[in-house]
Amino acid sequence: MIKKIFYKKKLLAIIVNSNKIKKNGVNFISPENFPHQVGFINHKRGYEVKPHTHKNFLRKIYKTSEVLFIKNGILRVDFYVNKKKYLFSEILKKEDLIILNEGSHGFKVIKKCQLIEIKQGPFFKTLDKIRFKKIDEKKIKIKK
């Protein structure tokens, strides 16, 4: 299952339940213009990818996007608009994947989690992140 999360026509995130993806071959779930190109690859035994290299060329990236893979546990993702206004929350479980693209976000571990996080580098703590006050727990609304 692939769930696209929009706010005012902007694609904030894509959530993928990888257990539900059975399609053979190379299947990219992120749009071509996303800073992270994320796909699922499902090949039969013996399939070969020809040796290759990737060309050097200049890319301009204006913000950091993130990809999280939930190895195990349960994670709540809280979505905010860029003006730090809380929107809603989503629950991610074992083997779910999320590509965070627009807006702002926060996390709360609901059940002990192991995550893999991927984002562009290099990472500059003082340039990449602006922290703000989290939402009051009583106002959390889980989007289904």
C-alpha positions in Angstrom: 0.0 0.0 0.0 1.2 3.5 -0.9 -0.3 6.5 0.9 0.3 10.0 -0.3 -0.2 12.8 2.2 -1.1 16.2 0.8 -1.8 19.6 2.3 -3.0 22.4 0.1 -1.9 20.5 -3.0 1.7 20.0 -1.7 2.9 16.4 -1.3 4.2 16.3 2.3 5.0 12.7 2.5 4.6 9.2 1.1 4.1 6.3 3.4 4.7 2.8 2.1 3.7 -0.5 3.7 6.4 -2.6 2.0 4.6 -5.9 3.0 1.9 -5.1 0.5 4.2 -4.4 -2.6 4.4 -7.6 -4.7 5.0 -6.1 -8.2 8.1 -7.6 -10.0 10.9 -5.4 -11.3 12.0 -2.0 -10.4 9.2 0.2 -9.0 10.0 3.8 -7.9 7.4 5.3 -5.5 8.9 8.8 -5.3 8.2 11.3 -8.1 11.1 12.0 -10.4 11.4 15.6 -9.0 11.9 14.4 -5.4 15.3 14.9 -3.8 15.2 11.2 -2.8 14.5 8.6 -5.4 13.0 5.6 -3.5 12.0 2.4 -5.1 11.3 -1.2 -4.4 13.1 -3.8 -6.4 11.7 -7.3 -6.7 13.7 -9.7 -9.0 13.7 -13.4 -9.4 16.8 -15.5 -8.6 19.5 -15.2 -11.3 18.4 -11.7 -12.5 21.4 -9.5 -13.3 22.0 -5.8 -13.3 24.7 -4.8 -15.8 27.7 -3.1 -14.2 27.4 0.7 -14.4 28.6 4.0 -13.0 26.7 7.2 -12.4 27.7 10.4 -14.1 28.9 13.4 -12.3 26.7 16.5 -12.7 25.7 19.4 -10.5 22.3 19.1 -8.6 20.9 21.9 -6.6 19.0 20.9 -3.4 17.4 23.6 -1.4 16.2 21.7 1.6 16.8 18.4 3.5 14.3 15.6 2.9 14.3 12.4 4.9 13.5 8.7 4.4 12.7 6.6 7.4 12.4 2.8 7.4 10.9 1.2 10.5 12.8 -2.0 11.2 10.6 -2.7 14.2 8.4 -0.9 16.7 5.7 1.7 16.4 6.4 5.4 15.6 4.0 8.3 15.5 4.8 11.0 12.9 3.3 14.4 13.7 2.8 16.7 10.6 3.0 20.5 10.8 2.8 23.2 8.1 5.9 25.3 7.7 4.4 27.9 9.9 4.6 25.3 12.7 0.9 24.7 12.9 0.0 21.1 13.8 -2.0 19.2 11.1 -2.4 15.6 12.1 -0.4 12.4 12.9 0.2 9.1 11.3 1.2 5.8 12.8 4.1 3.8 11.3 4.8 0.1 12.1 7.4 -2.5 11.4 8.7 -2.4 7.8 6.8 0.8 6.9 8.7 3.4 5.1 8.1 7.2 4.9 9.6 9.8 2.5 9.3 13.2 4.2 9.3 15.9 1.5 7.5 19.2 2.5 6.3 20.8 5.7 7.6 20.1 9.2 7.4 17.0 11.3 8.1 15.5 14.7 8.1 12.0 16.1 7.1 10.0 19.1 8.1 6.4 19.8 5.0 4.5 20.7 6.7 1.1 21.0 10.5 0.7 21.2 11.7 1.4 17.6 14.7 0.7 15.4 14.8 3.0 12.4 17.0 3.5 9.4 17.2 7.2 8.4 18.5 8.4 5.1 18.9 12.1 4.1 21.1 14.1 1.9 24.5 15.2 3.1 26.5 16.8 4.2 24.5 17.7 7.3 25.1 21.0 9.0 23.3 21.1 12.4 23.1 24.9 12.5 21.9 25.3 8.9 19.7 22.3 8.4 17.2 22.4 11.3 15.0 24.8 13.1 13.3 23.4 16.3 10.0 24.6 17.6 7.5 23.7 20.4 5.7 20.4 20.0 2.0 19.9 20.0 0.1 19.3 23.2 -0.5 15.5 23.4 -4.2 16.1 24.1 -4.6 17.7 20.6 -3.1 14.7 18.7 -5.4 13.4 15.9 -4.4 10.2 14.1 -5.3 10.3 10.4 -6.6 7.0 9.1 
